[in-house]
Amino acid sequence: MRTMTCHCGAVLADADTAALVEPVFTHFHSTHPELGLSRVSVRNYLDAEDRSDGATAPVGRPEHIDVLPITPDRADDIIEFFDRAAFADNPAWGSCYCMFYFLGGGDNPEWRHIPWQETREAQHDRLRDGKTTGMVASVDGQVVGWCNATARSEFPGRVTGDDDHRVCSVVCFVVAPPYRRHRLATMLLDGAVESARAAGFRAMEAYPRREPQSAASAYVGPLDLYLRAGFIVTSEEPLIVGLEL
């Protein structure tokens, strides 16, 4: 028997994951219509629950954390991180594979209808082709953190037509639950700045939220993180910070 407990407390059950999709969809459609969930997004969530078996309990700060550039040879390790560890405590985001902004972000009405297998393969291809750049944090050879810092020209919702390929956009941080509150985001951002400078970008740009509603919604990085790294506010509305390299 496969069960799922809704955030409202309702417990939904059926024979297996495939069978559970319809009762979960029906429940959300009737009780939480404001969420606008599709059957695909329901199945994405249930599958993410099934495969996200990474640890969630906090650990002490590791003695050594490697901060490394995202490179094609790390593609498989990064995908495994997203498969199992990245969203062990938040399976609702387990189908993203950091493809949201590459696929147009909130302006893409098809986002909630994309099966997780497609976003997984799309990101895997990007990583193997060197099209997604940024940094990962690694402990004992295991990826535990991620920073997506890729050319602005790769993000449909961010392009301005003005030197987009020479501006590096920081769009996402993900840290596995046990390793949070150990300054990994700071380490990842510092590494991303140095990597972008070495790659010949002329500037970096990021899009923090002033008042994130949750820790998860601060995945773009808090404003203070960027200000400490030397970024300055270049736009108040929408909020954008930049750093000349």
ABEGO torsion letter per residue (X at the ends): XBBBBBAAGBBBBBABAAAAAAAAAAAAAAABAAAGBBAAAAAAAAAAAAABABBABBBBBBABBBBBBBBAAAAAAAAAAAAAAAAAABAAAAAAGGAAAAAGEAABAAAAABBAAAAAAAAAAAAAAGABBEBBBBBGGBBABBBBBBBAAABAAABAGBGAAABBBBABBBBBAAABGAGAAAAAAAAAAAAAAAAGBABBBBBBBABBABAAAAAAEBAAAAAAAGBBBABAOBBBBBBBX
